[in-house]
Amino acid sequence: MLGCRHVFHVECIRKRVFGRWPSPRITWSFLNCSACKTQISVQQDHVELYTEIQLLITMKTKIYTMSLERAKYEGLHKHPRL
């Protein structure tokens, strides 16, 4: 059971998380529940899956932060798309 209370087979969630993004372009939709689109969270008793999700969430946060810093450097931080 995910944090959003939707139930999936553990191996299906594992394949989704460890499969990451399917192309060179980094996207984060694989970290969302396929039923409700909220970010996946699992209980700590699934150590491998919990650890990988936490690592990916940390990576996602770092990339977003670095992207915003770069946008500010280039003067794009006030662009409507951001």
N, C-alpha and C positions, 0 to 999 in steps of 0.2 A: 504494500500500500504506500502510495506517495503521500507527501505532505498535504496535497490538495484533496486527499481521500479517494482518489481514483485507484483502482486495483489493476495491476498488470503483472504478467509473468516476469520474474526477476531476470531471467535470461534475455527477454525482449528489451527490457530497460538497459541491461548491460550492453547489449549489441548497439543500441542507440547511442549511449554515452561514449563507449569506447570507439565507435565508428566515426565520431566527431563530424567534421564537415567533409562533404564528398568531393570538393574541388579545391583548387588553390585559393579561392576566395573564402575568407573566414566569415562564417555566419554562426549565429548562436541559437538558432531555432531548435536544434537537437536537444538543447537543455530545457525545453518546454514540454509540458505534458501534452500529449497529442489530443486529449479530450477537451481540456479547458485553457490551454496555452499559458498557464502560469509556470514559473520556473520550478523545475523538478527539485524535490528534496526527499531524502530517504532517511530512515532511522540509522543510528550509529551501529546497530548490530550487523548491518551489511557493510563491513569494514572496507572492503575493496571498492565497492561502488560509492560509498560515502566519501572516502578519501579522494577518489577521482573527480567526483562532482565538486568537492570543495576546491581542489586544484584548478579545475576549469573555471569556476566562478571567480577565483582570485585572478586568473589570467584574463578573463573577460573584463573585470574591473580595471586592471592595469592597462589593458589596451585602450579602453574607453578614455581613461585619464590621459594617457599619452596622446591620443587622437585630439582631445580637446586642447591640450597644451600646444600641439602642432598647429591647430586651427587658430589659436590666439596669436602664435608667432607669425602666421601668414596673414593675419588680419581678417580671418574668415569666421571668427567666433560669433559674430552678430548676424551671420547669414541665416535666413529663415528656415532652411533645411536642418540646421543644427538646433 
